[in-house]
Amino acid sequence: MLFSRQINVSLCLFLLCLTHEVSANSATPSEAPETKPMFCPIPTFAEIGANTPTVNDNSINIYSHYAGIEKDQIAQFSGGVTLVDKSQKIIADELSFNRLKMSIEALGNIQYQSNDINIFANSLSASKQESSTAMTDAAYQLNGNPGHGSAGKLFVSTDGRLSLLDSTFTTCAGEVPSWQIKAKEINLSATGDFGEAYHAQFRVMDVPILYVPYFSFPVSKKRTSGFLYPKISSSSNSGLEVETPFYWNIAENLDATITPHYMSKRGMQLQTEVRYLTGLQSGQIDLEYLNNDKALKSSDPRYLARFQHIGTFSEDFRAYIDYTTISDDNYLVDIGSKQYNSNDAYLYQLGELSYFGEQWQTTLKLQDFEVLGSHNPSYKTIPHIEIAAQQPLNFLSGQFELYSEMSSFQAAEEGQVEANRYHVEAGVTLPISTPAWFLNSEMKLMHTYYQQSNINVGSPLDETVQRTLPKVRVHGGINFDRNMTAFGNDYRHTFEPQLQYLYIPEKDQSNIGLYDTTSLQEDYNGLFRDRRYSGLDRISAANQYTWGITSRILDTSNLEVFRFSVGRIQYLSSRNITENNNTALVQTTPLTTKESSVAADVFFRLNHQWQISGDIQYNTLGNFTNKGQVNLDYHFDKFNTLQLNHRYTRDVSGNSLEQVSALTSMAINSNWSFVGRITQDLKQQRSLESYAGFQYESCCWAIRVAYHRHINSNLDENNNDIEKRDEFDSGFMVQFIIKGLDGQQSAIGTQEMFNDSIFGYKRPYYLNN
């Protein structure tokens, strides 16, 4: 199996660099509007001798209006001459064939054609002894490929290799191409995968820009070593930045990209990406290293290293590793990285081995997080073992389920409590589902055992704790629908009420520490969960029922036009929850209310262009909003979009948050595109991020010019190494891309510009319909 690469070419400051670029990762967090297709026709030529018999042996067929033979040795042909053999075809005004020397000479309006190329020339000579064909004053066009050019003299070897003297190469159309390579000699491989140029000039609009004695470049999608196109940008954090990546095709299943990254304010950073693929195993190693940051007082090196691996062993085992380490908390803020966002607060350190059987599964996990900034340190789970099993029952489609886990929590700092936790839950689920209604029931018993150590004097925690709780859950709903007509159109209207009862008895859990537990978001879908917290350190008491109603309007193609959902939890008994004083849970006071906040979400597609969506969590007793957001999308067409959104959260680390943002992507015409966005903090009356980028793209080259400005963070406020930290980071970016060297000239789109953001564009799921 091979890696895939998208090919680009670049003009470096001191070197002309042409080769491949890594394809976009399918796991990107956002999705830009579709890329507008470009019409870039590749010249095609009629097949020579299409109506002549096919030649499958070593014979040569020659057709002409006139023919003659001299001394039974040289055959002369003139008037519409056509030569056909099994690998090549030639047409010419005149052609002579020397039977003894096995050579061919042709003159006048020559066209040479093979499976890979069409060549037009004034003269042609071919010799079996020399195993090559030579042509003068030649112009060539690669078949199915935009690559073309000219040559004073051109040689075609019997294996298909091309050598061009005093030659040019370009993928641009027109008499004066936007760019071209002009060289003393250009060689194209027999496979048509790559080329070599000697004593070459890179010319823009036929003006020489750069000279290099030698370089190689791709001609197809096949990977080949060489430089990628550079990226030139600036920022107030790092000054002028120049990246010149070099791609190294080490082996069929192994490659590397090495990127010198120059920052005028900080120095030279080296970024290395190594990818491997072996059978069902694949992975990637990334290393970013800056030996001495000139912007800091300290001379300590700054680095980021990440190792990712995923693979399967036979059909049942799967391994997964994602481990990252970093030199300091402010590395992502100051320098940035493709591996993480600048506002990420922790880095993954995870190793996992899983087994999947028909009726049981198990996972062994080693997990830690490198926490950045002043966030609470997290626990390591070394190890964490899960075992789950299912056994079908013979009534009501029931199933017996068993789940157990063992976790060893190791403290990241001295003085923290450590613990071993053993948990098992078993019970019966009875799922009943029909198109008109559903009723899912479950009855389970949950038992957890803790061994806690390093407990401070006076702490309410106990060295050993046993907690046993039953759980009863019944969740049902009915689907009503009817046909309706509105505004002259036919629709289907649904009404979908659902009701859930949940019972878990109350139990004092203040003698248990918090190791992997935090509050879950209480949106509409969260109303029907069976827990309020992630992890197992707190199992919230429940004697409650939850009601919810969803109503939809669908058109005749079952596309959702309107959806509204609303629901809340009604508590049947008061619950008192006592937490540790140092807990990070939101619920820190006794809960005595009889009902939760109302949770609702709405979606309305006015037409194919206008769509609005939003959700809210509203406390009816206190008359305030806990959380809410609304998004307005306008799609001029599938290539142009505008999104406006407003976000509000009442409590984020004790502060309220309110933001508005706008984002747009516009295809101005067939060549020009614009991407812009702005995010404003309404509470502090300041801009958080702004971005404006223009992209010009033709069939054979593209250029991006962008301006960015976003707020800086300081995750390590105790570190005084920084000479000066501005409130905002701003700068420009310029990127030049040469297209067509992969044999295609499809549009590159604006996806990368969309992803270059601390917030990004979130495409609503319903837009995929």
C-alpha positions in Angstrom: 0.0 0.0 0.0 1.3 3.5 -0.9 0.9 6.9 0.7 -1.0 9.4 -1.4 0.5 12.9 -2.1 -0.9 16.0 -3.7 1.8 17.6 -6.0 2.8 21.2 -5.8 5.8 23.2 -6.9 7.4 26.2 -5.3 9.7 29.0 -5.9 12.2 29.2 -3.0 14.4 32.1 -2.1 17.6 30.4 -3.3 16.4 27.2 -4.9 13.7 26.2 -7.3 11.8 23.5 -5.6 9.3 21.1 -7.2 7.7 18.0 -5.7 4.7 16.7 -3.7 2.6 17.9 -0.8 0.8 15.8 1.7 -2.9 15.3 1.0 -5.4 16.9 3.4 -6.2 14.8 6.5 -9.6 13.3 6.5 -9.8 13.9 10.1 -10.0 17.8 9.8 -12.3 19.4 12.4 -14.2 21.6 9.9 -15.4 21.5 6.4 -15.2 24.4 3.9 -17.7 25.0 1.2 -17.2 22.9 -1.9 -14.3 23.9 -4.2 -15.5 25.5 -7.4 -14.4 23.3 -10.4 -12.0 24.7 -12.9 -12.2 24.1 -16.6 -8.7 23.3 -17.6 -8.8 21.3 -20.8 -5.7 19.2 -21.8 -5.1 19.2 -25.5 -5.9 15.9 -27.2 -4.9 14.6 -30.6 -6.5 12.1 -33.0 -5.0 8.7 -33.1 -2.6 8.3 -36.0 -3.4 5.4 -38.3 -6.7 4.7 -36.4 -8.1 2.9 -39.5 -5.0 0.8 -40.2 -4.5 -2.8 -39.0 -3.0 -3.2 -35.5 0.6 -4.2 -35.3 1.4 -6.8 -32.6 4.8 -8.1 -33.7 8.1 -6.4 -34.7 6.9 -5.5 -38.2 6.6 -1.9 -39.5 3.7 -0.8 -41.7 4.2 2.3 -43.9 1.4 4.0 -45.9 1.9 6.8 -48.5 0.6 8.2 -51.8 4.0 7.6 -53.5 6.8 5.1 -52.9 10.1 4.0 -54.5 13.1 1.8 -53.8 16.8 2.7 -54.4 19.3 -0.2 -55.0 17.0 -2.6 -53.1 18.2 -0.9 -49.9 16.4 2.5 -49.3 12.7 2.8 -49.6 11.4 6.4 -50.3 7.9 7.5 -49.3 6.1 10.8 -49.9 2.6 12.3 -49.8 0.7 11.7 -46.5 3.2 9.2 -45.1 2.0 7.2 -42.1 4.3 4.7 -40.1 2.8 2.3 -37.6 4.5 -0.2 -35.4 3.5 -1.7 -32.1 4.8 1.1 -29.9 4.8 4.3 -32.0 3.2 6.0 -34.9 4.6 8.7 -37.2 3.2 11.0 -39.9 5.4 13.1 -42.2 5.6 14.7 -45.6 8.6 12.5 -46.6 10.1 9.4 -45.1 13.0 7.1 -46.0 13.7 3.6 -44.6 17.1 2.0 -44.8 16.6 -1.8 -44.7 20.2 -2.6 -44.0 20.9 0.0 -41.3 17.3 -0.4 -39.9 17.1 3.4 -39.7 14.4 5.9 -40.6 14.7 9.6 -41.8 11.7 11.8 -42.0 11.1 15.5 -43.0 8.3 18.0 -43.0 5.3 18.4 -40.7 6.2 15.5 -38.5 4.0 14.2 -35.7 5.3 11.4 -33.5 2.8 9.6 -31.2 3.1 7.0 -28.5 1.0 6.1 -25.5 2.7 8.8 -23.4 3.4 11.8 -25.7 2.7 13.7 -28.9 5.6 15.4 -30.6 5.6 17.8 -33.5 9.0 18.4 -35.3 10.6 19.4 -38.6 12.9 16.4 -38.9 13.2 12.9 -37.4 15.8 10.2 -37.5 15.5 6.8 -35.8 18.1 4.0 -35.6 17.7 0.5 -34.2 21.4 0.4 -33.5 21.3 3.6 -31.4 18.0 2.5 -29.8 16.6 6.0 -29.9 14.6 8.5 -32.0 15.9 12.0 -32.5 13.8 15.1 -33.6 14.7 18.7 -34.2 12.7 21.9 -33.6 10.2 19.9 -31.6 7.1 20.8 -29.6 5.7 18.1 -27.3 2.5 17.5 -25.2 2.3 14.7 -22.6 -0.8 12.6 -23.0 -3.5 13.1 -20.4 -1.1 15.6 -18.7 -0.9 19.4 -18.9 2.9 19.2 -19.2 4.2 20.5 -22.5 7.0 22.5 -24.0 9.6 22.7 -26.8 13.1 21.5 -27.6 15.8 22.3 -30.1 16.6 18.6 -30.2 14.6 15.8 -28.7 15.5 12.1 -28.1 13.2 9.3 -27.4 14.8 6.0 -26.2 13.3 2.6 -26.8 12.2 2.4 -23.2 10.3 5.7 -23.5 12.8 8.0 -21.8 12.8 11.6 -23.2 15.9 13.8 -23.4 15.3 17.4 -24.5 18.1 19.8 -25.4 17.6 23.6 -25.3 14.1 22.9 -24.0 11.2 24.3 -22.0 8.6 22.7 -19.7 5.4 24.2 -18.3 1.8 23.2 -17.4 0.4 26.6 -18.5 -1.4 27.3 -21.8 -0.7 30.2 -24.1 2.1 31.5 -26.2 3.7 33.3 -23.2 3.0 30.9 -20.2 2.6 32.3 -16.7 5.6 30.2 -15.7 8.0 27.8 -17.4 11.3 26.0 -16.9 13.9 26.8 -19.5 16.9 24.5 -19.4 19.9 23.4 -21.3 18.7 19.8 -20.9 15.4 18.3 -19.5 15.0 14.5 -19.0 11.6 12.9 -18.4 11.5 9.4 -17.0 10.2 6.5 -19.1 7.4 6.0 -16.6 6.4 9.6 -16.9 6.7 10.1 -13.1 9.4 12.7 -12.8 11.8 15.0 -14.6 15.3 16.4 -14.3 16.5 19.8 -15.4 20.1 20.9 -15.9 21.2 24.6 -16.0 17.7 25.7 -15.7 15.9 29.1 -15.4 12.6 29.6 -13.7 10.8 32.2 -15.8 7.6 34.1 -15.0 5.9 35.7 -18.0 9.1 34.8 -20.0 11.2 36.9 -17.6 14.0 34.9 -15.9 13.6 34.9 -12.1 16.0 32.2 -10.8 18.8 30.0 -12.0 19.7 26.6 -10.6 22.2 24.2 -11.9 20.1 21.1 -11.3 16.7 20.1 -9.8 14.2 17.3 -10.2 10.4 17.7 -10.3 7.3 15.4 -10.5 5.3 14.9 -13.6 2.6 12.5 -12.1 1.1 11.7 -8.8 3.8 9.2 -7.9 5.9 10.4 -4.9 9.3 11.7 -5.5 11.9 13.5 -3.3 12.3 17.2 -3.6 11.2 20.6 -2.1 7.6 21.6 -1.6 6.4 25.1 -2.3 7.5 27.6 0.5 5.3 29.6 2.8 6.2 33.2 3.6 4.3 35.0 6.4 4.8 37.4 9.2 3.5 37.9 12.7 4.2 40.2 15.6 5.1 37.1 17.7 7.8 35.7 15.4 8.5 38.3 12.8 9.1 37.3 9.2 8.6 33.6 8.8 9.8 31.4 5.8 9.1 27.7 5.6 10.8 25.6 2.9 9.7 22.0 3.3 11.6 19.1 1.7 9.9 15.9 1.0 12.0 12.7 1.2 10.5 9.6 -0.5 12.5 7.0 1.6 10.7 3.9 0.5 7.4 2.7 -0.8 5.9 2.7 2.7 8.1 5.3 4.4 8.6 9.0 3.8 9.6 12.2 5.6 9.0 15.9 5.3 11.8 18.1 6.7 10.9 21.8 7.1 13.4 24.5 8.0 11.3 27.2 9.6 13.0 30.6 9.8 11.6 33.2 12.2 13.4 36.5 12.3 12.5 37.2 15.9 13.2 33.7 17.2 15.7 31.9 15.0 15.7 28.7 12.9 13.4 25.9 13.8 13.5 22.4 12.3 10.2 20.6 11.8 10.3 16.9 10.9 7.4 14.6 10.0 8.0 10.9 9.4 5.2 8.6 8.2 5.3 4.8 7.9 2.9 2.1 6.8 3.5 -1.6 7.3 0.7 -4.0 6.6 -2.2 -3.0 8.9 0.0 -0.7 11.0 0.5 3.0 10.3 1.9 5.9 12.2 3.5 9.3 12.2 6.3 10.9 14.2 6.5 14.7 14.4 9.4 16.7 16.0 9.6 20.5 16.2 12.9 21.8 17.6 14.2 25.4 18.2 17.6 25.3 19.9 17.6 28.9 21.1 14.7 31.3 21.1 16.1 34.8 20.6 12.8 36.3 21.9 13.4 34.8 25.4 15.9 35.5 28.1 16.5 31.8 28.6 18.7 29.8 26.2 16.8 26.5 26.8 15.7 24.7 23.7 12.0 24.8 22.8 10.4 21.7 21.2 7.3 19.7 20.6 7.3 15.9 19.9 4.3 13.7 19.0 4.0 10.1 18.1 0.8 8.6 16.7 0.2 5.0 15.8 -2.8 2.9 14.9 -3.0 -0.6 13.7 -4.8 -3.9 13.9 -3.4 -7.3 14.8 -5.6 -10.0 13.1 -9.3 -9.2 13.1 -9.7 -8.8 16.8 -6.9 -6.7 18.2 -6.4 -3.0 17.7 -3.5 -0.8 19.0 -3.6 3.0 19.3 -0.9 5.4 20.6 -1.0 9.2 20.7 1.8 10.7 22.8 2.9 14.3 22.9 5.4 16.2 25.0 6.3 19.9 24.9 9.1 22.0 26.3 7.0 24.7 28.0 3.4 25.8 28.4 3.6 28.8 26.1 5.1 27.0 23.1 1.8 26.7 21.2 1.0 30.4 22.0 4.4 31.8 21.0 5.4 29.5 18.0 2.3 27.5 17.2 2.1 24.0 15.7 0.1 22.1 13.1 -0.4 19.4 15.8 -2.5 21.5 18.2 -4.4 24.7 18.4 -2.8 27.7 20.2 -5.6 27.7 22.8 -5.5 24.0 23.6 -5.0 23.4 27.4 -3.7 19.9 27.4 -1.8 17.4 25.2 -2.6 13.8 24.7 -0.5 11.0 26.2 -2.4 7.8 25.5 -1.6 4.2 24.7 -4.4 1.7 24.1 -4.7 -2.0 23.2 -8.2 -3.4 22.5 -9.7 -6.9 21.8 -13.1 -7.2 20.1 -14.8 -10.6 20.4 -18.3 -11.5 19.3 -19.8 -11.2 22.8 -17.1 -9.5 24.8 -14.5 -6.7 24.5 -11.6 -5.6 26.6 -9.3 -2.5 26.5 -6.0 -1.9 28.3 -5.3 1.8 28.4 -2.4 3.9 29.7 -3.5 7.6 29.9 -2.1 10.9 30.9 -2.4 14.5 29.8 0.3 17.2 29.8 -1.7 20.1 31.2 -0.7 23.6 30.0 -1.2 26.7 32.1 -2.8 27.0 35.5 -5.4 24.3 35.0 -5.8 21.7 37.7 -3.3 18.8 37.3 -4.8 15.7 35.9 -4.3 12.1 37.2 -2.5 9.4 35.2 -4.4 6.2 34.8 -1.7 3.5 34.7 -3.3 1.2 33.9 -7.0 1.5 33.0 -8.6 -1.9 32.1 -12.2 -2.3 30.8 -14.1 -5.5 30.1 -17.6 -5.6 28.6 -19.7 -8.6 27.7 -23.2 -9.1 26.3 -25.4 -12.2 26.3 -28.7 -12.2 24.4 -31.7 -13.5 26.3 -34.6 -15.5 25.0 -37.4 -13.0 25.7 -38.3 -9.5 24.5 -35.0 -9.1 22.6 -33.5 -8.7 26.0 -29.8 -8.8 26.7 -27.7 -9.4 29.8 -24.8 -6.8 30.0 -21.7 -6.8 32.2 -19.2 -4.0 32.4 -16.2 -3.7 34.7 -13.2 -1.5 34.9 -10.1 -1.2 37.0 -8.2 2.1 37.2 -5.0 3.1 39.0 -4.8 6.8 39.5 -1.4 8.2 40.0 -0.9 11.8 41.1 0.9 14.3 38.8 2.1 16.4 41.8 3.3 15.7 45.3 0.6 15.9 48.0 -2.2 14.7 45.8 -4.4 11.8 46.8 -3.9 8.6 44.8 -6.3 5.7 44.3 -7.2 2.4 42.8 -10.8 2.0 41.7 -12.6 -1.2 40.9 -16.0 -1.0 39.3 -18.5 -3.5 38.0 -22.1 -3.1 36.9 -24.4 -5.9 35.6 -28.0 -6.0 34.6 -30.6 -6.6 32.0 -31.7 -4.3 29.1 -35.0 -4.8 27.3 -35.0 -2.8 24.0 -38.3 -2.7 22.1 -38.5 -0.6 19.0 -41.0 -0.3 16.2 -41.5 2.5 13.6 -44.4 3.9 15.7 -42.9 3.7 19.2 -40.0 2.5 21.3 -39.6 1.4 25.0 -36.1 0.7 26.4 -35.8 -0.6 29.9 -32.7 -1.4 32.0 -32.1 -2.6 35.5 -28.6 -2.7 36.7 -26.6 -3.0 39.9 -23.4 -0.9 40.2 -20.6 -1.7 42.7 -17.4 0.4 43.1 -14.5 -0.2 45.5 -11.8 2.4 46.2 -8.4 2.1 47.8 -7.2 5.7 48.5 -3.7 6.7 49.8 -1.7 9.8 50.6 -4.7 11.3 52.3 -4.1 14.6 54.2 -4.9 14.9 57.9 -8.4 16.2 58.4 -9.5 15.2 54.9 -13.0 13.6 54.7 -11.6 10.9 52.4 -11.4 7.3 53.6 -8.7 4.8 52.8 -11.2 2.2 51.6 -14.7 2.9 50.3 -17.4 0.6 49.0 -20.4 1.9 47.1 -23.3 -0.2 45.8 -26.1 1.4 43.9 -29.0 0.0 41.8 -30.2 1.8 38.7 -33.6 1.6 37.1 -34.2 3.3 33.8 -37.3 3.3 31.5 -37.2 5.4 28.4 -40.1 5.4 25.8 -41.5 7.5 23.0 -44.1 7.7 20.3 -43.8 8.9 16.8 -46.9 10.6 15.3 -46.9 11.9 11.8 -49.4 13.4 9.3 -49.4 14.9 5.8 -49.8 18.6 5.5 -49.8 21.3 2.8 -48.3 24.7 3.2 -47.6 27.5 0.7 -48.6 25.1 -2.1 -46.1 22.4 -1.1 -46.6 19.0 0.4 -44.9 18.2 3.7 -44.9 15.5 6.5 -45.3 16.8 10.0 -44.1 14.7 13.0 -44.8 15.0 16.7 -42.4 12.9 18.8 -43.0 13.0 22.6 -40.7 10.9 24.8 -40.6 10.2 28.5 -37.9 8.7 30.8 -37.9 7.6 34.4 -34.6 7.2 36.2 -34.0 6.0 39.7 -30.7 5.8 41.6 -30.8 6.0 45.4 -29.0 8.8 47.3 -25.6 8.0 48.8 -23.1 10.2 50.5 -19.9 10.1 48.3 -17.9 12.9 50.0 -15.4 10.3 51.2 -14.4 9.6 47.6 -11.9 11.8 45.8 -12.3 13.2 42.3 -10.0 11.5 39.8 -11.6 11.6 36.3 -15.0 13.2 37.0 -16.5 16.5 35.9 -20.0 17.8 35.1 -21.6 17.0 31.7 -23.3 19.6 29.6 -27.1 19.6 30.1 -28.3 20.3 26.6 -31.5 18.8 25.2 -29.9 15.4 24.3 -28.2 15.4 27.7 -31.6 15.4 29.5 -32.0 11.7 28.6 -28.6 10.6 29.9 -28.5 8.3 33.0 -25.7 10.4 34.7 -24.8 14.0 35.4 -21.1 13.5 35.5 -18.4 11.9 33.5 -16.3 9.2 35.3 -17.5 7.2 38.2 -16.3 9.2 41.3 -19.8 10.7 41.5 -23.0 8.9 40.7 -25.7 11.4 41.1 -28.9 10.4 43.0 -32.0 10.4 40.8 -35.6 9.9 41.4 -36.8 11.9 38.4 -38.6 11.8 35.1 -37.6 13.6 32.0 -40.0 14.8 29.3 -39.2 15.9 25.9 -41.0 16.8 22.7 -39.6 17.1 19.2 -41.6 18.2 16.2 -40.3 18.1 12.6 -41.5 19.2 9.2 -40.0 17.2 6.3 -40.4 17.8 2.6 -41.3 15.1 0.0 -37.6 14.0 -0.2 -37.5 13.6 3.6 -35.2 16.6 3.9 -35.7 18.3 7.3 -37.2 21.8 6.9 -38.0 22.6 10.5 -37.2 21.0 13.9 -38.0 22.1 17.4 -37.2 20.2 20.6 -37.9 21.2 24.2 -37.7 19.3 27.5 -36.7 19.3 31.1 -36.1 17.1 34.1 -38.7 16.9 36.9 -37.3 15.8 40.3 -39.6 13.7 42.4 -37.6 14.1 45.6 -35.1 16.6 47.0 -31.4 15.6 46.6 -28.5 16.7 48.7 -25.1 16.4 47.0 -22.1 17.0 49.1 -18.8 17.6 47.3 -15.2 18.0 48.4 -14.1 21.5 49.0 -11.5 21.2 46.2 -13.9 19.7 43.6 -14.0 21.1 40.1 -17.6 20.2 39.6 -20.2 22.8 38.8 -22.7 21.6 41.4 -21.2 22.7 44.7 -24.3 23.5 46.6 -27.3 21.3 47.7 -29.8 20.9 44.9 -33.3 21.3 46.3 -35.2 22.5 43.2 -37.9 20.4 41.8 -37.0 20.9 38.1 -34.0 21.5 35.9 -33.5 24.3 33.4 -35.5 24.1 30.2 -33.4 22.8 27.3 -34.5 23.5 23.8 -33.0 23.5 20.3 -34.4 24.7 17.0 -33.5 24.4 13.3 -35.3 26.1 10.4 -34.3 25.9 6.7 -36.1 28.7 5.1 -34.9 27.7 1.7 -31.8 26.3 0.1 -29.9 29.4 1.0 -31.1 30.5 4.4 -30.8 28.3 7.5 -31.0 29.1 11.2 -30.2 26.9 14.2 -29.8 27.5 17.9 -30.1 26.0 21.4 -30.7 27.3 24.9 -30.7 26.2 28.5 -32.9 28.5 30.4 -33.5 28.6 34.2 -37.2 29.4 34.7 -36.9 29.8 38.4 -34.2 32.4 38.3 -35.2 33.9 34.9 -31.7 33.7 33.4 -30.0 31.8 30.6 -27.3 29.3 31.5 -26.1 28.7 28.0 -27.3 29.6 24.5 -26.1 30.0 20.9 -27.7 30.8 17.5 -26.2 30.3 14.0 -27.4 31.9 10.8 -26.1 30.5 7.6 -26.7 31.9 4.1 -25.5 29.9 1.2 -25.4 31.8 -2.1 -24.6 28.5 -3.7 -22.6 25.5 -2.7 -19.3 27.4 -3.3 -20.2 30.6 -1.4 -21.3 30.9 2.2 -21.8 33.4 5.0 -22.2 32.3 8.7 -23.1 34.5 11.6 -23.3 33.2 15.2 -23.8 34.3 18.8 -22.6 32.3 21.8 -23.4 32.9 25.5 -22.4 31.0 28.6 -23.2 32.2 32.0 -20.4 30.4 34.0 -17.0 29.7 32.5 -14.6 29.5 35.5 -16.7 32.0 37.3 -17.1 34.4 34.4 -19.8 34.8 31.8 -18.9 34.6 28.1 -20.6 36.3 25.2 -19.2 36.3 21.7 -20.4 37.1 18.1 -18.6 36.0 15.0 -18.9 36.1 11.2 -17.3 34.0 8.6 -17.5 34.0 4.8 -16.0 32.3 1.8 -16.7 33.8 -1.6 -15.8 32.7 -5.0 -15.5 36.2 -6.6 -15.1 34.8 -10.1 -13.4 31.7 -11.7 -10.0 32.8 -10.5 -10.4 34.9 -7.3 -11.7 33.7 -3.9 -12.0 35.5 -0.5 -12.1 34.0 3.0 -12.8 36.3 6.0 -13.8 36.0 9.6 -14.1 38.1 12.7 -14.9 37.2 16.3 -15.8 39.8 18.9 -16.0 39.5 22.7 -19.1 41.5 23.8 -18.2 41.3 27.5 -14.8 42.9 27.3 -15.6 44.9 24.1 -12.6 43.7 22.1 -11.8 41.6 19.0 -10.6 38.1 19.6 -9.7 37.2 16.0 -9.8 38.6 12.5 -8.7 37.1 9.3 -8.9 38.2 5.6 -7.4 36.2 2.8 -7.5 36.4 -1.0 -6.6 33.6 -3.3 -5.9 33.8 -7.0 -6.0 30.5 -8.9 -5.5 29.7 -12.5 -5.1 26.3 -14.2 -1.3 26.2 -13.6 -0.6 28.4 -10.5 -2.1 30.0 -7.5 -1.2 32.6 -4.9 -2.6 33.3 -1.4 -2.3 36.5 0.5 -3.8 36.7 4.0 -3.8 39.0 7.0 -4.5 37.6 10.5 -4.8 39.1 14.0 -5.8 37.2 17.1 -5.5 37.5 20.8 -2.5 36.1 22.6 -2.7 33.9 25.7 -0.2 33.5 28.5 -0.4 30.0 29.9 2.7 30.3 32.1 2.3 33.6 33.8 5.2 32.8 36.3 7.7 32.5 33.5 9.5 35.8 33.1 11.7 34.6 30.2 9.6 36.5 27.6 11.0 39.9 26.8 7.6 41.3 25.7 4.3 39.7 25.1 1.8 41.8 23.0 -1.9 41.4 23.6 -2.4 40.5 20.0 -0.5 38.5 17.3 -0.9 39.8 13.8 0.8 39.5 10.5 0.7 38.6 6.8 1.0 35.3 4.8 2.0 34.8 1.2 2.0 31.4 -0.4 2.8 30.6 -4.1 1.7 27.3 -5.6 2.5 25.8 -9.0 -0.2 23.4 -10.2 -0.5 20.6 -12.8 2.6 18.6 -12.1 0.5 15.7 -10.8 -1.1 15.4 -14.3 -4.2 17.2 -13.1 -5.2 20.8 -12.8 -8.1 20.6 -10.4 -8.9 23.6 -8.1 -7.0 23.6 -4.7 -9.9 25.3 -2.9 -9.9 27.4 0.3 -10.0 24.5 2.9 -6.6 25.3 4.3 -7.5 29.0 4.8 -10.7 27.9 6.6 -8.7 25.8 9.0 -6.1 28.5 9.8 -8.1 29.8 12.7 -8.4 29.5 16.5 -12.1 29.1 16.1 -12.7 27.8 12.6 -15.8 27.1 10.6 -18.3 24.5 11.9 -20.5 23.2 9.2 -23.9 22.2 10.5 -24.6 18.5 10.0 -27.9 19.2 8.2 -26.0 21.0 5.4 -24.7 17.6 4.2 -28.2 16.5 3.2 
